[in-house]
Amino acid sequence: MFQLHKCKVKRENVKLCIDEDTYATYNKRISKAANRMFTDVTQVSVSKLMDKFEMQLHMNGFSLYIVEIEIQQKRYRFILDTGAQVSGILSTHQQLISATLIDTKIDVKSVGGTIKKLDTILLKEYFVGGLKINNHTLVVLDDNDFNKHKFMNHMMKFDGILGWDILQHIDFEIDAKHARFKILKILDKQVNRNMIVSKLPLVLVSGKDERLTLFGIDSGASSSWLNETYTKNANYTLGNIKKTHQLGVFGLEKMNTQFVRDSQYHFYHHKISLAYTRIADTEVLCKYHLDGMFGNEIFDKKRIQFINSKGVVRILD
C-alpha cells in the first residue's frame, strides 16, 4: 500500500544552538564546494527603495509561492524559489521583453538529476515591490517542459522563477500564515548562527541521536527529501522502491525512489517530523551532498525568516 508523505512542525521549548567553531568548520567546507560552481557573468545589483516593505503572496496549484514582479512596466508572476541557484524566465516572455541574449549557457540540474544547458539573458532593470534589481543574468526556461501535460499549465500559472541569486542579498520573511512576502530591517545585534549563506540557504539542524546534519531549504518544492547515504548511515527504515512523478525546473519527471518511514529534526525552536519521505539527489553544490532538503511544507501556516545579514533562519508561529 502506498503511504502519503506527511510533515508535522511543532514548537518546543529547547532551542538548538550551534557553537562558533562548528559553524566555522561547516562554513569552510561549503565555501570550498561553492567556489567550484557557476558565478554570475555580470555583477547583479539589488537595492532597497525603502528599508522594509511587504507584498502579497499567491499560491499556485502545486503549492508554490508566487510574487508579482515588474519588468518594463508590465507585471509577471514569479515563483519564490530559495532552492533555485539561478533565476529564470519562460521563453515565451523572454521573447516579449527587451533583454540581451548572453553568449553563455549554464548547466542547470533538476530534482531528478537531469542536467541541461540553458540559454541566458541579461535583464537591465526590474522591480520586486520595493526592490530594484539591475544587471541580472537569468536562464531561459523552455515553455514546452511545462506544457507536456494539459493540467500543468493551468496549475503552474507562473512566468518565471525568482531564485536565491537575488534573495541572498536581502533579509526577508515568507509569512505563509497571512500570505505575505516581507523585506525586513533587522536590529538584532547578537544571534546564534544556524544558516550558511551559499548558492542556496543551508541550515544546521540536529537529526537522529542528536547528530548535527546539513539541510537545504527549497521554497520552490512543496515537499522535503533526503539523501540516500545519509539515511543509510543513520539506519533509517527504508520502504520499497516506487515509481513517482516529481515537479522540477524541467517540468514533471518520472523517478524511481525509496521512502524513509519516519525521521525527526530539531530546527531553531521547532521539531520537524517527516513520514514517508522520498530519497532523491541532494548534490546541489559541486561534489557535496547535503543530508536532505526541506520543502516549503515546514513553514506551512507559519512564518520563516531568512536573515542573510546574520546567518540565521528561524521559524515563527
Protein Blocks (a to p, Z undefined) as FASTA:
>chain_A
ZZdddddddddfbdcdddfklmmmmmmmmmmmmmmmccdfbdcddddfbfbdcddddddf
kopacddddeehiacdddddfkbmbdcddfklmmmpccdddfbdcddddfkopacddddd
ddfbdcehjaccehiacddddfklmmmpmklmmmnopabdcdfklmmmpccdddfknopa
cddddfbfbdcdfbdcdfbdcdddddehhiacdddddfkbfbdcddfklmmmnopacddd
dddddddfkopadddddddfbdcddehjbccddehiacddfbfbghiacfbdcdfklmgo
iacdddfknopacddZZ
